[in-house]
Amino acid sequence: MPRTKTYRGRCHCGSVRFKFTSDEIKAGLRCNCSICIRKGAVMSAEFISPERFNALEGTEALSVYRFGDHDVNHYFCKRCGIYPFHDLTKKPGHYRVNLGCIDDIDSLALVVSVVDGRSF
């Protein structure tokens, strides 16, 4: 039976802070689309629903980048440049989080799968 846990995350400078509940995170996801391959982040394998994603602080420090088909909102901190999460324009508020921003997770020690975002 999966164990539910509360995770806390932040950008590098701490201007953007958030928390969410999820089954214990044991794996991550990378994407090979043109932006993800460049940012190199390990993302959550699952989208975090709005009911489980809360305590978002620092929204004034966030900016969004959309490219190509404009399907994804890539959020980043205007102060330190770190990408903490993204959501889909068709499903706002359902976030994949940058596991490198999560306290107590070593994103480089996780089993990481690759999604072929280049082909979307």
N, C-alpha and C positions, 0 to 999 in steps of 0.2 A: 504494500500500500504506500503510495507516494506521501512524502512528508511535506507539509506546507510550511513555508518560511517567509519571514519579512526581510526584504533586502533594502539597503539604503545605498544611494548613489549620488554622485556630484560630478560637476566638471572639475577641471584642474584647479581653478582659482576659488571654487566654492560658491560662486555667484548663483549657480543653478543646482538645486538640491531636489531630490525626489525619493520616494520609496514605493515599493510594490510588494505584493504577496504572490508567491508562485510555488509550485512544487519545487523541491530542491533542485538547483541547477547543477547538472552534471555534464552538460555538453553545450557547445556553441555552434555558431554558424558563420561562415564567411561567404561573400558574394564576389563574383568576378565581373560585375558591371563596371563601367568606366570610373564611376566615383568611388565605389566600395574598394576596388582594387587599389586605388590611390590612398584612401584613408586607412586601409589595413586593419580595421576594427574586427574584433570577434563579437558578434551580436548574439542576443538571446535566440535560441532556436524557435521559441514560441512567441507569438504576439501577446503582450500583456493587455488585458481588457480594461476599459475605463473603471470598472468596479474594483479592480485590483491595483490600479495605478493611482497613487494619491500623494498628498502633501507636496505638491509641486510648488517650489519656491524659486523666485528669480526669473519669472517669465519676461520681465523687462530686459533681462540680459540675453534673451534668446533671439536669434535671427533664424530665418529659414532659407534654404537653398533648394530650388527645383530646377531640373534640367530635362532636356529631351521631351518625353511625353508628359511631364509634370504630374506623374502618378504618385510620387513619393515626396513627402516633406522631410528634408534632411535638416534637423535642428542643430544649431551650434551656438556656443557661448560667444557673444560679441567681444568679451573681454579677453578670454584665453584661447579661443578658437576650437575648443574641444567639442566633439560630436557626442552628446550623451544618449540620444535616441532619435528614432524616426517613426513616422506613421504614414499610412496610405491616404491619399486625398479621398478615395472612395470609402475609407473606413477610418475617419478621424478619431483620435483618442485611443486607438489600439496600437501600442508601441512595441517596437523591437528596441531593446536597450543595448548600449555599448557595454559589454561586460567588463571592460577595462575601467569603467567608471564606478563599478559596484564595490563597496567595501567588502573585504573578506573573501573575494573571489580572485583566484589567479587565472585569468582568462587564457594564458598561454599553457596552462597545465590541463585544460579541458580537452575532451575529445571534440574535434572541430570538423564539421562537414562543410562542403562547399556547394553552394547553389549556383546554377548557371544563369545568373541575372543578365548576362550578355545576350541571351536568346529570348528574353521577354519582349 
